[in-house]
Structure formats: C-alpha cells, structure tokens
Amino acid sequence: MDFDALLAQAQAAPVDGWDFSWLAGRATEQRPSWGYARLMAQRMARSRVALDVQTGGGEVLATAPRLAPLTVATEGWPPNLARAARLLGPRGVAVLAHGEDRFPFRDSVFDLVVSRHPVRTQWPEIARVLAPGGTYLSQEVGPASVFELVEFFLGPQPEHVRDGRHSRWTRRGAHDAGLEVLDLRTERLRTEFHDIGAVVFFLRKVIWMVPDFTVDGYRDTLRRLHDRIQADGPFLAHTTRTLVEARKPAG
C-alpha cells in the first residue's frame, strides 16, 4: 500500500475508546512482566466497593471475571464515556463523567481504587476516597515513553519533560498524600511501528504524544518517516510502564 493510501486508511480508523486492535500486524508492543489486568482482577475479586479512575472505554475493567459488588468507573472524554457505559453498564457498573477536579464521592468509601494509564494521578483525592486499609493499584505511563517517535516529530525534548513521569515522582506523590507504597517498578519495553499508518493511528489516539498532530500539518515529516520504514524496516521505540500499589494506613 502506498503512502497516501496508508494515511487515508489510518485517518478513517475510529479512535474512541482504548482499543488498539486496529494495530494488529502493523505495530507491536512488548508487555510488562507483571500483567496489570490480572493483578487488577485479583484485587477486584476480593473487594466490596471499587473505583476505576479514567477507565477509557472500560475495556480493561471489563476483563475482570468478577467485579466488586459495588463498582464505579469515571471517565472524562465523552466518546470514551459513552463506550464505557455501553460496555460496563450491563455488568452493573455505574460510569460517571469526571475530569480532573475533586472526585464526586464522600471520604473513605472505596476499599480499592484502580487506574490504567491515568493522564495525571490525583493522589490527594485517591487518598481521600480510600477507606482505611484500602489500596490503590495503577499502571502508569513511565518516563520518556515512545520518545524516539515523539522526538522524530518534535525534536529533542528538555530533560524535565523526559523525566516528568519518573517513578520517584510517583513515590513522592503517594507519600505526600499519606499512602504507603507497597510496590513500585518500571520496565522499558520494545515497541515497533511497521508502517506509517500505524504511526498516524497511534498519534491520533494518544493525543498527548504530539499534541498538535494532524496529518496535513506533519505531512513532510510523515513522508520522511515512511521512506525510512520502507528502507530500513520497522521504526523502533521504547515504551515505559510503571506499576504502583499503595495502601492507606488502617489506623
């Protein structure tokens, strides 16, 4: 498929929700060793009242075979919100519209709070809504994730941007909110983009990577990357992921 056809195909692909199945055969991403969905499901099965923050389209929460008897999910982007409501509603999950302000819940109500790839972790609010002895489990995007691709489009990034999601800030945020960190680890994972359509789809979906990305605005850069992939093979980048589990003291 030629350059223009690949661009057109990727631009036509829907990007609501957090489903990356369109990339099958076009991009690969190594997965973290810990298996977030499995860990989340184990904790969900033992919980009574649980909250999934920034659920996206609800795809990850929906993989849990057993949910807490009372499970609530929040999401701030309207297309994802509608998708999550359709997916999770039949399982009895209340899906609420919520951005990054104060959580619409009373203090100390959840024994489990989970979140996969939060845009920003609201540590004070997480600590507030957790019940004493409750836990927070999250897989975060780590430092300088996929920055080989980001810097191809935007040029070298300053150190404070590359370092902005380092696990030391995760530890500090949890500690400052009064939570005890039980587990904190980061892995750097191989990611490959096999054609320019995969790159376009990824940048349309993960909009904070190249915030002003449009195909027209970056057409020359896309052409250079397309030619590079054609000549040298898949474009190699590295995803970083951080797992954090923290507990609110019981006393």
Secondary structure, DSSP 8 states (H G I E B T S, - for coil): --HHHHHHHHHHS---TT--GGGTTTEEE---TT-HHHHHHHHHHT-SEEEESS-TTSTTGGG-SS--SEEEEEE-SHHHHHHHHHHHGGGT-EEEE--SS--SS-TT-EEEEEEES-SS--HHHHHHHEEEEEEEEEEEE-TTTTHHHHHHHH----HHHHTTT-HHHHHHHHHHTT-EEEEEEEEEEEEEE-SHHHHHHHHHHSTTSSTT--TTTTHHHHHHHHHHHHHH-SEEEEEEEEEEEEE----
